[in-house]
Amino acid sequence: MHMSKAGIYDQLTSEHGENFPPEAAQFAIDNIVFDWKENALKKAQSYAETMNMSDSAIYDQLISEYGEKFTPEEAQYAIDNL
């Protein structure tokens, strides 16, 4: 699952997910050492291969608050490297 920081935080705190307290989830996020741009690229590749989406549609999905919640910088890296 190629998730953004915000996506992981939401999963950790969701009552339908892991249901951790916000403080515990934030601690986890603050201590993850990860290449978020590469994660965005892998998610973008998945969209490109399975959904036949345009670059602009993938970018919008990557940054959407209802989608993947990557930062614009992470999403642009993904698009630039597809």
TAFEN-V592153 format. One line per field, one symbol per residue. psi: psi as a letter, one per 20 degrees, with the letter a starting at -180 (. if undefined). Layout:
psi=???
This chain:
psi=onqrghggggghipiidhkqqhggghggghjpoqnhghggghgghgghhhilqrghhggghhipiidhkqqhggghggghj.
